[in-house]
Amino acid sequence: MTDFRDQSKRMSLGQKQELFMRLLPLLLIKAHQLGYDLRGGDLFRDPRVHGAAGESLGYGHRNSCHKLKLAIDLNLFLGGIFLQETENHRELGEWWEQQHELCRWGGRFKRPDGNHYSLEHNKSM
């Protein structure tokens, strides 16, 4: 596990955004080590389009960490085939969860979202 866990309970949003950017390259490298090709999905959901945090506008959860710059959706490809099932992300998602106590994988959500990788902030994931 990467040792970025100091004082995570008292981290500001900005500090969590910086932590997410430190951890994100490790996630991308791990995906490539597992043999996947990647195409990016949502990283930031602009509040002018999707509403402010807590507001439901457009698609996605009203408390989405995408609105806080703490989440990314990664589209996995293997041999040119787009892997769309949550189960396809399991190994990478479980690895992500081990990188920091705030790391969350969308495969664990009540309505699974396997390509979602985020950091928790104020109970938002």
TAUR-V827417 format. One record per backbone hydrogen bond with DSSP energy under -1.0 kcal/mol. CO is the residue of the C=O (numbers start at 1). NH is the residue of the N-H. E is the energy in kcal/mol with one decimal. If there is no record, write none. Layout:
CO/NH/E
CO/NH/E
This chain:
2/4/-1.5
5/8/-1.5
7/10/-1.4
12/16/-2.2
13/17/-2.5
14/18/-2.1
15/19/-2.3
16/20/-2.8
17/21/-2.0
18/22/-1.5
19/23/-2.4
20/24/-2.5
23/27/-1.6
24/28/-2.3
25/29/-2.5
26/30/-2.5
27/31/-2.3
28/32/-2.0
29/33/-2.5
30/34/-1.8
31/36/-2.3
32/35/-1.5
37/77/-2.4
39/75/-2.7
42/73/-2.5
46/49/-1.7
46/50/-2.9
47/51/-1.5
52/55/-2.8
61/64/-1.8
62/54/-2.8
64/67/-1.1
65/70/-2.8
66/45/-1.1
66/69/-1.1
70/119/-2.0
72/117/-2.5
73/41/-2.5
75/39/-1.9
76/83/-2.7
77/37/-2.8
78/81/-1.6
81/78/-2.1
85/88/-1.1
86/89/-2.0
87/90/-1.2
89/93/-3.6
90/94/-3.0
91/95/-1.8
92/96/-2.6
93/97/-2.0
96/99/-1.8
100/103/-1.5
102/120/-2.5
104/118/-2.8
105/108/-1.9
106/109/-1.4
106/113/-2.4
113/116/-2.2
115/74/-2.5
116/106/-3.0
117/72/-2.4
118/104/-3.1
121/124/-2.4
124/121/-2.2
